[in-house]
Amino acid sequence: MALSGRLSIMPKPYPAEFRARAMALVRAGKSVREVAPDLEISQSGLHRWVTQDRIDRGETPGLTTREHADLASAKRRIHQLETELEVLREASKIYEELKGDPKGRSR
């Protein structure tokens, strides 16, 4: 079964305290390679957390967690409004078709 870009199976998120502890270990000088196996998490996942933490702290350019959430929310709202607009356009077409006399007579 192929999944589209919008539908993906997301892993269960780790608690914020756990993530903070893992990132603190890396900030304290331990490598991602050392910390990840000790905490039984993937190196790539921990690396993403550390990268995002650096962005959130202003150490690295990029979208902060808050900006990313705001952008995702805006995209969902835009999609909702576009869907509503399409429904209204279709309803308008149907209304225009039915507005004339159904028997084809002129008034």
Summary of the structure (lengths in Angstrom):
residues: 107
radius of gyration: 25.3
end to end distance: 57.3
largest distance: 85.3
contacts: 195
relative contact order: 0.06
helix: 64%
strand: 0%
